[in-house]
Amino acid sequence: MQRMAVLLVALFLVATASGQTPPRTTTEDKVEIRWLDRLCDAPGWTVAECSVGKSELACPSGGAAILMHVPVDHTAGEPNYPIGWPRIACALKGWETDWSQWDNFEFMILAKSTREKLPKKAVGLLIGQRPAEFSRSLEFAEKDKWINVSIPVEALKEIGAAVQELSQVRFCVSESDYQDKDVVDFHVGAFRLTRSTACEVTEFSAKTNLVVFQGQPVLKLDVTVVGPPDEVKRGVPFTLKGKEGVVRREMLPLGRGKQVYPCDISELKLVPGDYELVVFADDDAKRKAVSLKVVEDPWKQE
């Protein structure tokens, strides 16, 4: 607790010295939230071929929202590209740039349009910079309805983005996906970073075949771990069960995020049969399991 207090004071002093508002953090339903309130301030966004302002709508989660207003015009883009690419961008600053200790980047968005139905690629989300820029097209099943968008930070890591120092968040519209003179408005708010307040495994599967030969030395497991770094450092409880009961219990030394863990089973001398690999075996809310079948090695020497 003392260490955390010192860290928060240091963060406050750094933010104050740089003129940046200190982060606002809340907890809801076992989820820690760091609010990116500055992204809800329209003057913080730069624009091209569209406009950005304060939305008259409030997000269901509370707080202000920005309005990206796009009057589609197939003749008014850049000279070489008259069918253009309206876009807005917000440069991240100070503590906002480091997403490395968080699980997800989230926001809420609502679309209004003169069109009866929005195109499948209604608006694009871009995070970071090339060559490791994350992109995703957002789709709206219906207009005039708030939706929550959640982007796993792991998805940014997988493309090589430097999640410790992300530069910007952008939204863009490809006018080629719209008809000339369409009008579309995107109301966006509740920008935040989130993470579980407890260590949890969100993905648990076997990278190798679920049927292995007796005597195989290693099983490779695909594991994704979320939660506060200090909680994760304590390890993830792991149990290997057979028909006769527990074969092994241990704490897996995993880190946060997605990883491949080589599980050494060479010393167990598992006999042919059905087994179960389990994390958090004693916690029904967190429990995840993978089935494993061990078969006799056909090349076994008699």
Buried (B, 14 or more C-beta within 10 A) or exposed (E): EEEEEEEEEEBEEEBEEEEBEBBEEEEEEEBBBBBBBBBBEBEBBEBEBBBBEEBEBEBEBEBBBBBBBBBBBBEEBEEEEEBBBBBBBBEBBBBBBBBBBBBBBBBBBBBBBEBEEBBEBBBBBBBBBEEBBBEBBBEBEEBEEBBEBEBBBBBBBEEEBBBEEBBBBBBBBBBEBBEEEBEBBBBBBBBBBBBBBBBBBBBBEBEBEEEBBBBBEEBEBBBBBBBBEEBBEEEBBBBBBBEEEEBBEEEBEBEBBBBEBEBEBEEBEBEEEEBBBBBBBEEEEBBBBBEBEBEEEEEEEE
